[in-house]
Amino acid sequence: MNCSRCGSRNYTATKQDSAVRLELKKYCKTCDAHTIHKESI
């Protein structure tokens, strides 16, 4: 999963059979804040 603010990859997520990408609010160590993380391909 990629941070929407800095773009760093912080978490791994299992790929589902959906066309919609998963978006979760998670902690980013680089930004030192809780930000939206989007599922990467």
PDB file of all heavy atoms in Angstrom:
ATOM      1  N   MET A   1       0.835  -1.165   0.000  1.00  0.00           N
ATOM      2  CA  MET A   1       0.000   0.000   0.000  1.00  0.00           C
ATOM      3  C   MET A   1       0.886   1.235   0.000  1.00  0.00           C
ATOM      4  O   MET A   1       1.894   1.284   0.691  1.00  0.00           O
ATOM      5  CB  MET A   1      -0.914  -0.007   1.219  1.00  0.00           C
ATOM      6  CG  MET A   1      -1.832  -1.199   1.256  1.00  0.00           C
ATOM      7  SD  MET A   1      -3.098  -1.073   2.505  1.00  0.00           S
ATOM      8  CE  MET A   1      -4.283  -0.117   1.636  1.00  0.00           C
ATOM      9  N   ASN A   2       0.501   2.222  -0.787  1.00  0.00           N
ATOM     10  CA  ASN A   2       1.270   3.450  -0.931  1.00  0.00           C
ATOM     11  C   ASN A   2       0.641   4.576  -0.139  1.00  0.00           C
ATOM     12  O   ASN A   2      -0.575   4.749  -0.159  1.00  0.00           O
ATOM     13  CB  ASN A   2       1.334   3.880  -2.390  1.00  0.00           C
ATOM     14  CG  ASN A   2       2.144   2.938  -3.232  1.00  0.00           C
ATOM     15  OD1 ASN A   2       2.857   2.107  -2.729  1.00  0.00           O
ATOM     16  ND2 ASN A   2       2.025   3.071  -4.523  1.00  0.00           N
ATOM     17  N   CYS A   3       1.478   5.370   0.515  1.00  0.00           N
ATOM     18  CA  CYS A   3       1.026   6.556   1.229  1.00  0.00           C
ATOM     19  C   CYS A   3       0.606   7.605   0.206  1.00  0.00           C
ATOM     20  O   CYS A   3       1.313   7.836  -0.768  1.00  0.00           O
ATOM     21  CB  CYS A   3       2.145   7.092   2.110  1.00  0.00           C
ATOM     22  SG  CYS A   3       1.739   8.637   2.944  1.00  0.00           S
ATOM     23  N   SER A   4      -0.545   8.235   0.426  1.00  0.00           N
ATOM     24  CA  SER A   4      -1.021   9.243  -0.526  1.00  0.00           C
ATOM     25  C   SER A   4      -0.244  10.551  -0.416  1.00  0.00           C
ATOM     26  O   SER A   4      -0.214  11.329  -1.357  1.00  0.00           O
ATOM     27  CB  SER A   4      -2.510   9.507  -0.307  1.00  0.00           C
ATOM     28  OG  SER A   4      -2.737  10.008   0.989  1.00  0.00           O
ATOM     29  N   ARG A   5       0.431  10.781   0.710  1.00  0.00           N
ATOM     30  CA  ARG A   5       1.174  12.031   0.887  1.00  0.00           C
ATOM     31  C   ARG A   5       2.588  11.927   0.313  1.00  0.00           C
ATOM     32  O   ARG A   5       2.990  12.734  -0.500  1.00  0.00           O
ATOM     33  CB  ARG A   5       1.258  12.391   2.373  1.00  0.00           C
ATOM     34  CG  ARG A   5       1.886  13.765   2.591  1.00  0.00           C
ATOM     35  CD  ARG A   5       2.072  14.095   4.053  1.00  0.00           C
ATOM     36  NE  ARG A   5       0.792  14.269   4.721  1.00  0.00           N
ATOM     37  CZ  ARG A   5       0.668  14.506   6.017  1.00  0.00           C
ATOM     38  NH1 ARG A   5       1.742  14.566   6.774  1.00  0.00           N
ATOM     39  NH2 ARG A   5      -0.518  14.660   6.554  1.00  0.00           N
ATOM     40  N   CYS A   6       3.359  10.929   0.729  1.00  0.00           N
ATOM     41  CA  CYS A   6       4.761  10.843   0.290  1.00  0.00           C
ATOM     42  C   CYS A   6       5.005   9.763  -0.763  1.00  0.00           C
ATOM     43  O   CYS A   6       6.040   9.761  -1.410  1.00  0.00           O
ATOM     44  CB  CYS A   6       5.673  10.610   1.490  1.00  0.00           C
ATOM     45  SG  CYS A   6       5.469   9.005   2.264  1.00  0.00           S
ATOM     46  N   GLY A   7       4.087   8.808  -0.912  1.00  0.00           N
ATOM     47  CA  GLY A   7       4.233   7.782  -1.939  1.00  0.00           C
ATOM     48  C   GLY A   7       5.039   6.568  -1.528  1.00  0.00           C
ATOM     49  O   GLY A   7       5.252   5.672  -2.341  1.00  0.00           O
ATOM     50  N   SER A   8       5.498   6.509  -0.281  1.00  0.00           N
ATOM     51  CA  SER A   8       6.299   5.363   0.145  1.00  0.00           C
ATOM     52  C   SER A   8       5.410   4.141   0.349  1.00  0.00           C
ATOM     53  O   SER A   8       4.256   4.248   0.719  1.00  0.00           O
ATOM     54  CB  SER A   8       7.057   5.683   1.426  1.00  0.00           C
ATOM     55  OG  SER A   8       6.165   5.831   2.504  1.00  0.00           O
ATOM     56  N   ARG A   9       5.976   2.981   0.082  1.00  0.00           N
ATOM     57  CA  ARG A   9       5.243   1.727   0.257  1.00  0.00           C
ATOM     58  C   ARG A   9       5.503   1.213   1.667  1.00  0.00           C
ATOM     59  O   ARG A   9       6.631   0.906   2.025  1.00  0.00           O
ATOM     60  CB  ARG A   9       5.694   0.700  -0.760  1.00  0.00           C
ATOM     61  CG  ARG A   9       5.259   1.044  -2.144  1.00  0.00           C
ATOM     62  CD  ARG A   9       5.521  -0.073  -3.093  1.00  0.00           C
ATOM     63  NE  ARG A   9       4.971   0.291  -4.401  1.00  0.00           N
ATOM     64  CZ  ARG A   9       5.001  -0.497  -5.438  1.00  0.00           C
ATOM     65  NH1 ARG A   9       5.565  -1.680  -5.346  1.00  0.00           N
ATOM     66  NH2 ARG A   9       4.485  -0.098  -6.570  1.00  0.00           N
ATOM     67  N   ASN A  10       4.437   1.118   2.461  1.00  0.00           N
ATOM     68  CA  ASN A  10       4.586   0.768   3.864  1.00  0.00           C
ATOM     69  C   ASN A  10       3.995  -0.584   4.232  1.00  0.00           C
ATOM     70  O   ASN A  10       4.535  -1.276   5.068  1.00  0.00           O
ATOM     71  CB  ASN A  10       3.911   1.838   4.739  1.00  0.00           C
ATOM     72  CG  ASN A  10       4.513   3.204   4.542  1.00  0.00           C
ATOM     73  OD1 ASN A  10       5.699   3.306   4.340  1.00  0.00           O
ATOM     74  ND2 ASN A  10       3.708   4.223   4.586  1.00  0.00           N
ATOM     75  N   TYR A  11       2.885  -0.954   3.634  1.00  0.00           N
ATOM     76  CA  TYR A  11       2.166  -2.156   4.024  1.00  0.00           C
ATOM     77  C   TYR A  11       1.914  -3.022   2.805  1.00  0.00           C
ATOM     78  O   TYR A  11       1.890  -2.546   1.684  1.00  0.00           O
ATOM     79  CB  TYR A  11       0.812  -1.794   4.655  1.00  0.00           C
ATOM     80  CG  TYR A  11       0.931  -0.982   5.918  1.00  0.00           C
ATOM     81  CD1 TYR A  11       0.842   0.403   5.890  1.00  0.00           C
ATOM     82  CD2 TYR A  11       1.127  -1.595   7.146  1.00  0.00           C
ATOM     83  CE1 TYR A  11       0.949   1.157   7.047  1.00  0.00           C
ATOM     84  CE2 TYR A  11       1.237  -0.863   8.303  1.00  0.00           C
ATOM     85  CZ  TYR A  11       1.143   0.512   8.240  1.00  0.00           C
ATOM     86  OH  TYR A  11       1.254   1.253   9.390  1.00  0.00           O
ATOM     87  N   THR A  12       1.701  -4.307   3.049  1.00  0.00           N
ATOM     88  CA  THR A  12       1.309  -5.210   1.976  1.00  0.00           C
ATOM     89  C   THR A  12      -0.147  -5.591   2.191  1.00  0.00           C
ATOM     90  O   THR A  12      -0.601  -5.745   3.325  1.00  0.00           O
ATOM     91  CB  THR A  12       2.172  -6.486   1.954  1.00  0.00           C
ATOM     92  OG1 THR A  12       2.078  -7.122   3.218  1.00  0.00           O
ATOM     93  CG2 THR A  12       3.630  -6.162   1.649  1.00  0.00           C
ATOM     94  N   ALA A  13      -0.874  -5.714   1.101  1.00  0.00           N
ATOM     95  CA  ALA A  13      -2.283  -6.094   1.165  1.00  0.00           C
ATOM     96  C   ALA A  13      -2.523  -7.200   0.152  1.00  0.00           C
ATOM     97  O   ALA A  13      -1.900  -7.228  -0.911  1.00  0.00           O
ATOM     98  CB  ALA A  13      -3.175  -4.901   0.866  1.00  0.00           C
ATOM     99  N   THR A  14      -3.414  -8.097   0.466  1.00  0.00           N
ATOM    100  CA  THR A  14      -3.742  -9.159  -0.474  1.00  0.00           C
ATOM    101  C   THR A  14      -4.643  -8.605  -1.564  1.00  0.00           C
ATOM    102  O   THR A  14      -5.549  -7.826  -1.302  1.00  0.00           O
ATOM    103  CB  THR A  14      -4.452 -10.323   0.239  1.00  0.00           C
ATOM    104  OG1 THR A  14      -5.627  -9.827   0.866  1.00  0.00           O
ATOM    105  CG2 THR A  14      -3.550 -10.956   1.277  1.00  0.00           C
ATOM    106  N   LYS A  15      -4.385  -8.982  -2.788  1.00  0.00           N
ATOM    107  CA  LYS A  15      -5.158  -8.491  -3.927  1.00  0.00           C
ATOM    108  C   LYS A  15      -6.484  -9.229  -3.989  1.00  0.00           C
ATOM    109  O   LYS A  15      -6.528 -10.455  -3.968  1.00  0.00           O
ATOM    110  CB  LYS A  15      -4.373  -8.695  -5.224  1.00  0.00           C
ATOM    111  CG  LYS A  15      -5.040  -8.118  -6.437  1.00  0.00           C
ATOM    112  CD  LYS A  15      -5.060  -6.616  -6.370  1.00  0.00           C
ATOM    113  CE  LYS A  15      -5.725  -6.061  -7.617  1.00  0.00           C
ATOM    114  NZ  LYS A  15      -6.052  -4.684  -7.504  1.00  0.00           N
ATOM    115  N   GLN A  16      -7.558  -8.468  -4.065  1.00  0.00           N
ATOM    116  CA  GLN A  16      -8.887  -9.041  -4.181  1.00  0.00           C
ATOM    117  C   GLN A  16      -9.327  -8.972  -5.630  1.00  0.00           C
ATOM    118  O   GLN A  16      -8.735  -8.277  -6.433  1.00  0.00           O
ATOM    119  CB  GLN A  16      -9.868  -8.284  -3.294  1.00  0.00           C
ATOM    120  CG  GLN A  16      -9.501  -8.371  -1.833  1.00  0.00           C
ATOM    121  CD  GLN A  16     -10.439  -7.536  -0.969  1.00  0.00           C
ATOM    122  OE1 GLN A  16     -11.321  -6.865  -1.480  1.00  0.00           O
ATOM    123  NE2 GLN A  16     -10.243  -7.584   0.315  1.00  0.00           N
ATOM    124  N   ASP A  17     -10.390  -9.680  -5.991  1.00  0.00           N
ATOM    125  CA  ASP A  17     -10.893  -9.707  -7.358  1.00  0.00           C
ATOM    126  C   ASP A  17     -11.851  -8.560  -7.611  1.00  0.00           C
ATOM    127  O   ASP A  17     -12.886  -8.713  -8.225  1.00  0.00           O
ATOM    128  CB  ASP A  17     -11.589 -11.041  -7.644  1.00  0.00           C
ATOM    129  CG  ASP A  17     -10.612 -12.201  -7.604  1.00  0.00           C
ATOM    130  OD1 ASP A  17      -9.431 -11.975  -7.871  1.00  0.00           O
ATOM    131  OD2 ASP A  17     -11.040 -13.319  -7.299  1.00  0.00           O
ATOM    132  N   SER A  18     -11.498  -7.381  -7.164  1.00  0.00           N
ATOM    133  CA  SER A  18     -12.349  -6.213  -7.306  1.00  0.00           C
ATOM    134  C   SER A  18     -11.644  -5.161  -8.143  1.00  0.00           C
ATOM    135  O   SER A  18     -10.425  -5.023  -8.099  1.00  0.00           O
ATOM    136  CB  SER A  18     -12.673  -5.638  -5.924  1.00  0.00           C
ATOM    137  OG  SER A  18     -13.422  -4.470  -6.035  1.00  0.00           O
ATOM    138  N   ALA A  19     -12.421  -4.408  -8.910  1.00  0.00           N
ATOM    139  CA  ALA A  19     -11.846  -3.339  -9.725  1.00  0.00           C
ATOM    140  C   ALA A  19     -11.554  -2.104  -8.880  1.00  0.00           C
ATOM    141  O   ALA A  19     -10.805  -1.232  -9.292  1.00  0.00           O
ATOM    142  CB  ALA A  19     -12.796  -2.974 -10.850  1.00  0.00           C
ATOM    143  N   VAL A  20     -12.108  -2.035  -7.681  1.00  0.00           N
ATOM    144  CA  VAL A  20     -11.930  -0.891  -6.803  1.00  0.00           C
ATOM    145  C   VAL A  20     -10.696  -1.118  -5.932  1.00  0.00           C
ATOM    146  O   VAL A  20     -10.526  -2.180  -5.343  1.00  0.00           O
ATOM    147  CB  VAL A  20     -13.170  -0.692  -5.901  1.00  0.00           C
ATOM    148  CG1 VAL A  20     -12.973   0.471  -4.975  1.00  0.00           C
ATOM    149  CG2 VAL A  20     -14.408  -0.516  -6.749  1.00  0.00           C
ATOM    150  N   ARG A  21      -9.831  -0.112  -5.853  1.00  0.00           N
ATOM    151  CA  ARG A  21      -8.637  -0.220  -5.009  1.00  0.00           C
ATOM    152  C   ARG A  21      -8.990   0.073  -3.564  1.00  0.00           C
ATOM    153  O   ARG A  21      -9.749   0.992  -3.267  1.00  0.00           O
ATOM    154  CB  ARG A  21      -7.561   0.753  -5.469  1.00  0.00           C
ATOM    155  CG  ARG A  21      -6.963   0.354  -6.782  1.00  0.00           C
ATOM    156  CD  ARG A  21      -5.797   1.221  -7.077  1.00  0.00           C
ATOM    157  NE  ARG A  21      -5.240   0.891  -8.375  1.00  0.00           N
ATOM    158  CZ  ARG A  21      -4.243   1.522  -8.921  1.00  0.00           C
ATOM    159  NH1 ARG A  21      -3.684   2.525  -8.301  1.00  0.00           N
ATOM    160  NH2 ARG A  21      -3.790   1.164 -10.092  1.00  0.00           N
ATOM    161  N   LEU A  22      -8.374  -0.653  -2.672  1.00  0.00           N
ATOM    162  CA  LEU A  22      -8.594  -0.509  -1.245  1.00  0.00           C
ATOM    163  C   LEU A  22      -7.923   0.764  -0.743  1.00  0.00           C
ATOM    164  O   LEU A  22      -6.786   1.061  -1.113  1.00  0.00           O
ATOM    165  CB  LEU A  22      -8.007  -1.724  -0.532  1.00  0.00           C
ATOM    166  CG  LEU A  22      -8.206  -1.852   0.957  1.00  0.00           C
ATOM    167  CD1 LEU A  22      -9.688  -2.002   1.285  1.00  0.00           C
ATOM    168  CD2 LEU A  22      -7.443  -3.040   1.487  1.00  0.00           C
ATOM    169  N   GLU A  23      -8.631   1.541   0.085  1.00  0.00           N
ATOM    170  CA  GLU A  23      -8.079   2.748   0.704  1.00  0.00           C
ATOM    171  C   GLU A  23      -8.304   2.669   2.205  1.00  0.00           C
ATOM    172  O   GLU A  23      -9.433   2.504   2.650  1.00  0.00           O
ATOM    173  CB  GLU A  23      -8.756   4.003   0.162  1.00  0.00           C
ATOM    174  CG  GLU A  23      -8.434   4.314  -1.265  1.00  0.00           C
ATOM    175  CD  GLU A  23      -9.014   5.639  -1.709  1.00  0.00           C
ATOM    176  OE1 GLU A  23      -9.570   6.364  -0.861  1.00  0.00           O
ATOM    177  OE2 GLU A  23      -8.910   5.944  -2.904  1.00  0.00           O
ATOM    178  N   LEU A  24      -7.222   2.765   2.972  1.00  0.00           N
ATOM    179  CA  LEU A  24      -7.300   2.700   4.424  1.00  0.00           C
ATOM    180  C   LEU A  24      -6.470   3.813   5.036  1.00  0.00           C
ATOM    181  O   LEU A  24      -5.468   4.241   4.455  1.00  0.00           O
ATOM    182  CB  LEU A  24      -6.762   1.361   4.937  1.00  0.00           C
ATOM    183  CG  LEU A  24      -7.500   0.115   4.515  1.00  0.00           C
ATOM    184  CD1 LEU A  24      -6.715  -1.113   4.941  1.00  0.00           C
ATOM    185  CD2 LEU A  24      -8.884   0.087   5.123  1.00  0.00           C
ATOM    186  N   LYS A  25      -6.878   4.274   6.199  1.00  0.00           N
ATOM    187  CA  LYS A  25      -6.093   5.269   6.925  1.00  0.00           C
ATOM    188  C   LYS A  25      -5.123   4.508   7.821  1.00  0.00           C
ATOM    189  O   LYS A  25      -5.543   3.796   8.729  1.00  0.00           O
ATOM    190  CB  LYS A  25      -7.012   6.166   7.748  1.00  0.00           C
ATOM    191  CG  LYS A  25      -6.317   7.363   8.306  1.00  0.00           C
ATOM    192  CD  LYS A  25      -7.299   8.348   8.885  1.00  0.00           C
ATOM    193  CE  LYS A  25      -6.589   9.607   9.294  1.00  0.00           C
ATOM    194  NZ  LYS A  25      -7.524  10.602   9.817  1.00  0.00           N
ATOM    195  N   LYS A  26      -3.822   4.646   7.525  1.00  0.00           N
ATOM    196  CA  LYS A  26      -2.786   3.926   8.256  1.00  0.00           C
ATOM    197  C   LYS A  26      -1.674   4.888   8.647  1.00  0.00           C
ATOM    198  O   LYS A  26      -1.566   5.986   8.129  1.00  0.00           O
ATOM    199  CB  LYS A  26      -2.219   2.805   7.385  1.00  0.00           C
ATOM    200  CG  LYS A  26      -3.192   1.706   7.061  1.00  0.00           C
ATOM    201  CD  LYS A  26      -2.446   0.416   7.026  1.00  0.00           C
ATOM    202  CE  LYS A  26      -3.342  -0.766   7.013  1.00  0.00           C
ATOM    203  NZ  LYS A  26      -3.390  -1.400   8.307  1.00  0.00           N
ATOM    204  N   TYR A  27      -0.806   4.419   9.548  1.00  0.00           N
ATOM    205  CA  TYR A  27       0.329   5.216  10.002  1.00  0.00           C
ATOM    206  C   TYR A  27       1.482   5.083   9.020  1.00  0.00           C
ATOM    207  O   TYR A  27       1.867   3.990   8.618  1.00  0.00           O
ATOM    208  CB  TYR A  27       0.774   4.755  11.388  1.00  0.00           C
ATOM    209  CG  TYR A  27       1.954   5.532  11.908  1.00  0.00           C
ATOM    210  CD1 TYR A  27       1.794   6.821  12.378  1.00  0.00           C
ATOM    211  CD2 TYR A  27       3.225   4.984  11.912  1.00  0.00           C
ATOM    212  CE1 TYR A  27       2.867   7.557  12.848  1.00  0.00           C
ATOM    213  CE2 TYR A  27       4.304   5.695  12.387  1.00  0.00           C
ATOM    214  CZ  TYR A  27       4.116   6.978  12.850  1.00  0.00           C
ATOM    215  OH  TYR A  27       5.173   7.697  13.316  1.00  0.00           O
ATOM    216  N   CYS A  28       2.053   6.215   8.624  1.00  0.00           N
ATOM    217  CA  CYS A  28       3.221   6.242   7.741  1.00  0.00           C
ATOM    218  C   CYS A  28       4.431   6.675   8.563  1.00  0.00           C
ATOM    219  O   CYS A  28       4.415   7.760   9.155  1.00  0.00           O
ATOM    220  CB  CYS A  28       2.975   7.208   6.581  1.00  0.00           C
ATOM    221  SG  CYS A  28       4.394   7.347   5.471  1.00  0.00           S
ATOM    222  N   LYS A  29       5.479   5.861   8.580  1.00  0.00           N
ATOM    223  CA  LYS A  29       6.692   6.191   9.335  1.00  0.00           C
ATOM    224  C   LYS A  29       7.435   7.365   8.716  1.00  0.00           C
ATOM    225  O   LYS A  29       8.044   8.154   9.414  1.00  0.00           O
ATOM    226  CB  LYS A  29       7.625   4.980   9.361  1.00  0.00           C
ATOM    227  CG  LYS A  29       7.088   3.803  10.104  1.00  0.00           C
ATOM    228  CD  LYS A  29       8.093   2.676  10.060  1.00  0.00           C
ATOM    229  CE  LYS A  29       7.373   1.366   9.924  1.00  0.00           C
ATOM    230  NZ  LYS A  29       8.281   0.254   9.723  1.00  0.00           N
ATOM    231  N   THR A  30       7.393   7.487   7.392  1.00  0.00           N
ATOM    232  CA  THR A  30       8.093   8.567   6.708  1.00  0.00           C
ATOM    233  C   THR A  30       7.461   9.916   7.011  1.00  0.00           C
ATOM    234  O   THR A  30       8.154  10.887   7.298  1.00  0.00           O
ATOM    235  CB  THR A  30       8.082   8.329   5.183  1.00  0.00           C
ATOM    236  OG1 THR A  30       8.562   7.007   4.928  1.00  0.00           O
ATOM    237  CG2 THR A  30       8.961   9.330   4.464  1.00  0.00           C
ATOM    238  N   CYS A  31       6.122   9.986   6.951  1.00  0.00           N
ATOM    239  CA  CYS A  31       5.403  11.243   7.215  1.00  0.00           C
ATOM    240  C   CYS A  31       5.211  11.482   8.717  1.00  0.00           C
ATOM    241  O   CYS A  31       4.924  12.602   9.121  1.00  0.00           O
ATOM    242  CB  CYS A  31       4.026  11.213   6.566  1.00  0.00           C
ATOM    243  SG  CYS A  31       4.049  11.097   4.790  1.00  0.00           S
ATOM    244  N   ASP A  32       5.330  10.428   9.520  1.00  0.00           N
ATOM    245  CA  ASP A  32       5.106  10.475  10.959  1.00  0.00           C
ATOM    246  C   ASP A  32       3.680  10.955  11.272  1.00  0.00           C
ATOM    247  O   ASP A  32       3.470  11.781  12.146  1.00  0.00           O
ATOM    248  CB  ASP A  32       6.140  11.370  11.644  1.00  0.00           C
ATOM    249  CG  ASP A  32       6.152  11.174  13.151  1.00  0.00           C
ATOM    250  OD1 ASP A  32       5.842  10.060  13.610  1.00  0.00           O
ATOM    251  OD2 ASP A  32       6.465  12.135  13.871  1.00  0.00           O
ATOM    252  N   ALA A  33       2.713  10.423  10.491  1.00  0.00           N
ATOM    253  CA  ALA A  33       1.305  10.792  10.669  1.00  0.00           C
ATOM    254  C   ALA A  33       0.411   9.701  10.097  1.00  0.00           C
ATOM    255  O   ALA A  33       0.870   8.832   9.342  1.00  0.00           O
ATOM    256  CB  ALA A  33       1.024  12.096   9.955  1.00  0.00           C
ATOM    257  N   HIS A  34      -0.857   9.737  10.460  1.00  0.00           N
ATOM    258  CA  HIS A  34      -1.853   8.845   9.886  1.00  0.00           C
ATOM    259  C   HIS A  34      -2.356   9.458   8.581  1.00  0.00           C
ATOM    260  O   HIS A  34      -2.856  10.573   8.574  1.00  0.00           O
ATOM    261  CB  HIS A  34      -3.012   8.629  10.857  1.00  0.00           C
ATOM    262  CG  HIS A  34      -2.643   7.739  11.997  1.00  0.00           C
ATOM    263  ND1 HIS A  34      -2.029   8.208  13.134  1.00  0.00           N
ATOM    264  CD2 HIS A  34      -2.797   6.413  12.154  1.00  0.00           C
ATOM    265  CE1 HIS A  34      -1.832   7.195  13.952  1.00  0.00           C
ATOM    266  NE2 HIS A  34      -2.284   6.089  13.385  1.00  0.00           N
ATOM    267  N   THR A  35      -2.184   8.726   7.471  1.00  0.00           N
ATOM    268  CA  THR A  35      -2.588   9.213   6.165  1.00  0.00           C
ATOM    269  C   THR A  35      -3.356   8.131   5.438  1.00  0.00           C
ATOM    270  O   THR A  35      -3.357   6.969   5.832  1.00  0.00           O
ATOM    271  CB  THR A  35      -1.372   9.621   5.311  1.00  0.00           C
ATOM    272  OG1 THR A  35      -0.513   8.485   5.171  1.00  0.00           O
ATOM    273  CG2 THR A  35      -0.598  10.756   5.925  1.00  0.00           C
ATOM    274  N   ILE A  36      -3.995   8.499   4.333  1.00  0.00           N
ATOM    275  CA  ILE A  36      -4.703   7.543   3.500  1.00  0.00           C
ATOM    276  C   ILE A  36      -3.672   6.744   2.702  1.00  0.00           C
ATOM    277  O   ILE A  36      -2.775   7.311   2.085  1.00  0.00           O
ATOM    278  CB  ILE A  36      -5.657   8.262   2.524  1.00  0.00           C
ATOM    279  CG1 ILE A  36      -6.714   9.063   3.294  1.00  0.00           C
ATOM    280  CG2 ILE A  36      -6.319   7.275   1.576  1.00  0.00           C
ATOM    281  CD1 ILE A  36      -7.705   8.214   4.054  1.00  0.00           C
ATOM    282  N   HIS A  37      -3.814   5.429   2.733  1.00  0.00           N
ATOM    283  CA  HIS A  37      -2.952   4.534   1.970  1.00  0.00           C
ATOM    284  C   HIS A  37      -3.820   3.830   0.930  1.00  0.00           C
ATOM    285  O   HIS A  37      -4.867   3.288   1.262  1.00  0.00           O
ATOM    286  CB  HIS A  37      -2.284   3.500   2.876  1.00  0.00           C
ATOM    287  CG  HIS A  37      -1.152   4.050   3.663  1.00  0.00           C
ATOM    288  ND1 HIS A  37      -1.300   4.979   4.644  1.00  0.00           N
ATOM    289  CD2 HIS A  37       0.171   3.794   3.582  1.00  0.00           C
ATOM    290  CE1 HIS A  37      -0.121   5.268   5.161  1.00  0.00           C
ATOM    291  NE2 HIS A  37       0.789   4.574   4.531  1.00  0.00           N
ATOM    292  N   LYS A  38      -3.347   3.848  -0.314  1.00  0.00           N
ATOM    293  CA  LYS A  38      -4.077   3.225  -1.406  1.00  0.00           C
ATOM    294  C   LYS A  38      -3.373   1.951  -1.832  1.00  0.00           C
ATOM    295  O   LYS A  38      -2.142   1.874  -1.808  1.00  0.00           O
ATOM    296  CB  LYS A  38      -4.186   4.173  -2.599  1.00  0.00           C
ATOM    297  CG  LYS A  38      -5.001   5.399  -2.309  1.00  0.00           C
ATOM    298  CD  LYS A  38      -5.102   6.290  -3.518  1.00  0.00           C
ATOM    299  CE  LYS A  38      -5.878   7.542  -3.188  1.00  0.00           C
ATOM    300  NZ  LYS A  38      -5.959   8.446  -4.347  1.00  0.00           N
ATOM    301  N   GLU A  39      -4.156   0.973  -2.242  1.00  0.00           N
ATOM    302  CA  GLU A  39      -3.616  -0.296  -2.693  1.00  0.00           C
ATOM    303  C   GLU A  39      -2.838  -0.088  -3.980  1.00  0.00           C
ATOM    304  O   GLU A  39      -3.325   0.541  -4.915  1.00  0.00           O
ATOM    305  CB  GLU A  39      -4.773  -1.268  -2.920  1.00  0.00           C
ATOM    306  CG  GLU A  39      -4.347  -2.668  -3.244  1.00  0.00           C
ATOM    307  CD  GLU A  39      -5.528  -3.593  -3.361  1.00  0.00           C
ATOM    308  OE1 GLU A  39      -6.614  -3.148  -3.720  1.00  0.00           O
ATOM    309  OE2 GLU A  39      -5.342  -4.777  -3.077  1.00  0.00           O
ATOM    310  N   SER A  40      -1.619  -0.598  -4.024  1.00  0.00           N
ATOM    311  CA  SER A  40      -0.788  -0.479  -5.224  1.00  0.00           C
ATOM    312  C   SER A  40      -0.929  -1.749  -6.066  1.00  0.00           C
ATOM    313  O   SER A  40      -1.346  -2.792  -5.583  1.00  0.00           O
ATOM    314  CB  SER A  40       0.669  -0.259  -4.863  1.00  0.00           C
ATOM    315  OG  SER A  40       1.136  -1.330  -4.085  1.00  0.00           O
ATOM    316  N   ILE A  41      -0.537  -1.621  -7.311  1.00  0.00           N
ATOM    317  CA  ILE A  41      -0.650  -2.769  -8.221  1.00  0.00           C
ATOM    318  C   ILE A  41       0.640  -3.541  -8.232  1.00  0.00           C
ATOM    319  O   ILE A  41       1.686  -3.062  -8.074  1.00  0.00           O
ATOM    320  CB  ILE A  41      -0.994  -2.303  -9.647  1.00  0.00           C
ATOM    321  CG1 ILE A  41      -2.349  -1.654  -9.633  1.00  0.00           C
ATOM    322  CG2 ILE A  41      -0.963  -3.438 -10.622  1.00  0.00           C
ATOM    323  CD1 ILE A  41      -2.758  -1.043 -10.950  1.00  0.00           C
TER     324      ILE A  41
END
